[in-house]
Every structure is written in C-alpha cells, then in structure tokens.
Amino acid sequence: MSVIHFLNVQNGDCNIIEHIISLIPLDKTIFLLGRYSFDDYYLSYMYQSVKEGNRFYYIIGNRKIEFLTVHKSKGLEADYVILLQCNKDTYGFPSLISDDPVLNYVLTQSDQYPFGEERRLFYVAITRAKIKTFLLYDQRIPSVFVDEFLHPERVS
C-alpha cells in the first residue's frame, strides 16, 4: 500500500512539482495524473513536452515524466504519483459537473453515495502508486476528498 502525502499548492505551482520530482530517485517511475486532460495547464507553460505514440511526457529536472488523466491510468502503476488539482471547483476532483442522468438507471440505491462515481475514480488515482502518492490542492478550496482525509472526524 502506498503512502498519501498532501501538499498545499496555489495556482498550479510548478516549483513544488519540480521539487518533489527532484527528491525521487532516478530509477523510480513517476506519473502526473489529472482529472481532466487540461489539468497540466501550468506545466505546459513551464516545461517542454514530448509525445511518443499515444503517451505524453513533460521534461522536468532532466527527467521524462508521463502525464495521464486518471481514466487513462486505470490498470497502470508507477512508483510515485503526483495527483494535480485536488480542488473544490467545477473542474476539480470531484468534478462538479453533473453526472449523466442515464447513470441513475444503472446504479443501485447503494451507489447513490455523494460523488459516488467521482469517489471511485479518486480511488483509482490514489492507488496507482507503488510507494507514494502526492495530492496537490489549494488550501483555499480543497476538494471534499482532501477534507475527508485531513479531517476524518467531520465525516458523517
């Protein structure tokens, strides 16, 4: 089981991401994961990107780091995972965009837990790491999932 580490980041602070990567041994693999394909917005201005086939990488600290959406990461693993944009926002994690109404026809009553589908997707994200997962969030608007981890006494 990997360890989860929370980091308060504002405005997609690339310096923190670069610092995390610099601490990871060179022989270890790293994924940058986003809920959406545009969660790497800030990275795209700071670092060179490389596309190889259907894989997308950023060159950060002379290392090739793969960026994936959480959906694309399903079934894959890396030694370390950096999960971007764990914020309470329309395009945060969980996404505040309403689920497709068709889902209500296929989900059972037990699946009606708040953010059920997003919660399962978040689980996929935090379990991709063999060693450690870093969750990056803005302290002003942390995701409900981040809040639940940081303040389990508030979960009813």
C-alpha positions in Angstrom: 0.0 0.0 0.0 1.4 3.4 -0.9 1.6 6.4 1.4 -0.5 9.5 0.7 1.1 12.9 1.2 -0.9 16.2 1.0 0.7 19.3 -0.4 -0.9 22.8 -0.3 -0.3 24.4 -3.7 -1.6 27.6 -5.2 -2.1 28.3 -8.9 -0.5 25.0 -10.1 2.8 25.9 -8.5 5.3 24.1 -10.8 8.2 24.7 -8.3 6.7 22.3 -5.8 6.2 19.7 -8.5 9.8 20.1 -9.6 11.0 19.9 -6.0 9.0 16.6 -5.4 10.5 15.1 -8.6 14.0 16.1 -7.6 13.6 14.1 -4.4 12.6 10.9 -6.1 15.4 8.5 -7.0 16.3 8.5 -10.8 15.5 4.8 -11.1 11.8 5.3 -10.0 8.9 5.9 -12.2 6.5 8.9 -11.8 3.1 9.7 -13.1 1.5 13.1 -13.1 -2.3 12.5 -13.0 -5.1 14.9 -13.7 -8.9 14.5 -13.5 -9.0 16.2 -16.9 -6.6 16.4 -19.8 -6.1 20.1 -19.2 -5.1 19.7 -15.6 -1.5 20.1 -16.8 -2.2 23.7 -17.9 0.5 25.3 -15.8 3.1 22.6 -16.7 2.6 23.3 -20.4 4.0 26.8 -19.9 7.0 25.8 -17.8 8.3 22.6 -19.3 9.0 21.0 -22.7 6.5 18.3 -23.7 7.1 15.2 -25.7 4.6 12.9 -27.4 5.7 9.4 -28.1 2.9 7.4 -29.8 -0.1 7.8 -27.6 2.0 8.7 -24.5 2.6 12.3 -23.3 5.5 13.4 -21.2 7.0 16.5 -19.6 10.7 17.0 -19.3 11.1 18.1 -15.6 14.5 18.2 -14.0 16.0 16.3 -17.0 13.5 13.5 -16.4 10.7 12.4 -18.7 7.6 12.3 -16.6 4.4 10.9 -18.0 1.1 12.9 -17.8 -2.1 10.9 -17.8 -5.7 11.5 -17.0 -7.0 9.3 -14.1 -9.2 7.4 -16.6 -6.2 6.6 -18.8 -4.1 5.5 -15.7 -6.6 2.7 -14.8 -4.7 -0.6 -14.5 -1.3 1.1 -14.7 1.2 1.8 -11.9 4.2 4.0 -11.2 6.4 4.1 -8.1 5.3 7.7 -7.4 2.1 9.5 -8.4 1.5 13.3 -8.3 -2.2 14.0 -8.4 -2.9 17.5 -9.7 -5.8 19.9 -8.9 -7.5 18.2 -6.0 -9.6 21.3 -5.5 -13.3 22.1 -4.9 -14.1 23.5 -8.3 -16.2 22.8 -11.4 -13.3 21.0 -12.9 -11.8 19.9 -9.6 -11.7 16.5 -8.1 -14.5 15.6 -7.6 -15.8 17.3 -10.7 -18.9 19.4 -10.0 -20.3 18.8 -13.5 -23.4 16.7 -13.1 -23.3 13.0 -13.9 -25.1 11.8 -17.0 -28.7 11.2 -15.9 -28.5 7.8 -17.6 -26.2 6.7 -14.8 -29.2 6.8 -12.4 -30.8 4.0 -14.3 -27.8 1.6 -13.9 -26.7 2.5 -10.4 -28.3 0.8 -7.4 -29.5 2.6 -4.3 -26.2 1.8 -2.5 -24.4 3.6 -5.4 -26.1 6.9 -4.5 -23.4 8.0 -2.1 -22.4 11.7 -2.7 -19.9 11.9 -5.6 -20.1 8.0 -5.9 -18.6 7.8 -9.4 -16.0 10.5 -8.7 -15.1 8.8 -5.4 -14.4 5.6 -7.3 -12.3 7.5 -9.8 -10.4 9.2 -7.0 -9.7 5.7 -5.6 -8.2 4.7 -8.9 -6.0 7.8 -8.8 -4.6 7.3 -5.3 -3.9 3.6 -5.8 -1.7 4.0 -8.9 1.4 4.5 -6.8 3.6 1.6 -5.5 5.4 3.8 -3.0 3.8 7.3 -2.5 1.0 9.4 -3.9 1.2 13.2 -3.6 -2.1 15.1 -3.6 -1.7 18.7 -4.7 -4.5 21.1 -3.6 -5.2 24.8 -2.9 -5.7 25.3 0.8 -8.4 28.0 0.0 -10.5 25.5 -1.9 -9.6 21.9 -1.1 -11.5 19.0 -2.6 -14.1 17.3 -0.4 -12.0 14.2 -0.7 -8.9 16.1 0.7 -11.1 17.4 3.5 -12.2 13.9 4.4 -8.6 12.7 4.6 -7.4 15.7 6.6 -10.4 15.8 8.9 -11.9 12.3 9.2 -13.8 13.4 12.4 -16.0 15.6 10.2 -17.1 12.7 8.0 -20.6 11.5 9.0 
